[in-house]
Every structure is written in structure tokens, then in C-alpha cells.
Amino acid sequence: MLLDVLSEPDEIKVCTAYELNGKRVADFPGDAFLLERCRPMYETLPGWRTNLADARKWTDLPAAARRYVDRLGELLDLPVTIISVGPDREQTIFCK
């Protein structure tokens, strides 16, 4: 996950579901015909507006960045285990 590229916005929108014909659809529609009729439903999370380039461990990240990563893990029902805060190998963080 390229966490460093999200350091600029004041808030980050995460698509959590779609609305199709007035009903909530939790899974990404695999049919292009259905997808074009869907409206994304977003959850807005606070941004962190902090340069993450020097972070080397999970606790070095701003609280808002940690909450964002945790929320993605909840939505995916999978733990996020690796993030990057820049292009160099040493800018890889193994979470928790």
C-alpha cells in the first residue's frame, strides 16, 4: 500500500458499497452493465497531511494514517500487513 501518496488531502474518501436501483450492494459489480448504473457510497476519513518518508515503524505513523489502514483492513476483512511510505526498500513498514 502506497500510504505516502495519500499524505496531501485533508480527507480521504473510501468506497464502501454501491447503490443500485435504490438498494445497497456491498460487492463490486462484476458486470459492466450493472456497474454503470451504480452510485458509489463513500465513507470519509480524516487525512493526516504529514510527510511519512521518515516513518520506519507502525507507531511512527500519525494516528489518522493508522486509523485509515485499520479501517481498510476491516472493510476487506483482511489484515493489512505491509505498507510503504516511499519508493525505497527501507520505507517499507511491516504492520503490527
C-alpha positions in Angstrom: 0.0 0.0 0.0 1.5 3.3 -1.0 0.5 5.3 2.1 2.7 8.2 1.3 0.7 9.3 -1.8 -2.3 9.9 0.5 -0.5 12.5 2.7 -1.8 15.6 0.9 -5.6 15.5 1.2 -7.5 16.9 4.2 -9.8 13.9 4.0 -9.9 10.6 2.2 -13.0 9.0 0.7 -13.2 5.2 0.7 -15.9 3.5 -1.4 -17.6 1.1 1.0 -20.6 0.0 -1.2 -22.7 0.8 -4.2 -26.3 1.9 -4.6 -28.1 0.1 -7.4 -31.8 0.7 -8.0 -32.2 2.2 -4.5 -30.5 -0.8 -2.8 -27.2 -1.1 -1.2 -24.8 -3.6 -2.9 -21.7 -4.5 -0.8 -19.7 -6.3 -3.5 -18.1 -4.7 -6.6 -20.5 -5.4 -9.5 -18.7 -7.7 -11.9 -21.0 -6.9 -14.8 -20.1 -3.6 -16.6 -23.8 -3.0 -17.4 -24.6 -3.1 -13.7 -21.6 -1.1 -12.7 -22.5 1.8 -15.0 -25.9 2.0 -13.1 -24.3 2.0 -9.7 -23.6 5.0 -7.5 -20.6 4.6 -5.2 -21.2 5.1 -1.4 -18.3 6.7 0.4 -17.0 6.8 3.9 -14.9 9.9 4.6 -11.9 9.5 6.8 -9.6 12.3 8.1 -6.3 12.9 6.3 -3.0 13.4 8.1 -1.2 16.0 5.9 2.2 14.8 7.2 5.2 13.6 5.3 5.6 9.9 6.1 9.1 9.5 4.4 10.9 9.1 7.7 8.5 6.6 9.3 10.0 3.2 9.9 7.6 1.5 12.2 3.8 1.4 12.7 4.0 3.7 15.8 5.8 6.4 13.7 2.7 6.9 11.6 0.2 9.6 12.5 -2.9 8.3 14.3 -5.1 9.2 11.3 -2.9 7.2 9.0 -3.1 4.2 11.3 -6.9 4.5 11.6 -7.1 4.6 7.7 -5.1 1.4 7.4 -7.1 -0.3 10.2 -10.3 0.7 8.5 -9.2 -0.7 5.2 -8.4 -4.0 6.9 -11.9 -4.0 8.5 -13.6 -3.4 5.2 -11.6 -6.1 3.4 -11.9 -8.4 6.3 -8.1 -9.0 6.0 -5.3 -7.5 8.0 -3.0 -5.0 6.2 0.5 -6.3 6.9 2.7 -4.2 4.7 2.7 -0.6 3.8 5.1 1.7 2.1 5.9 5.3 2.9 8.2 6.0 -0.1 9.9 4.3 -3.0 12.9 2.9 -1.2 13.1 -0.6 0.3 13.8 0.8 3.8 10.5 2.8 3.5 8.5 -0.5 3.9 6.7 -1.0 7.2 5.5 -4.4 8.4 2.4 -3.6 10.4 1.9 -4.8 13.9 
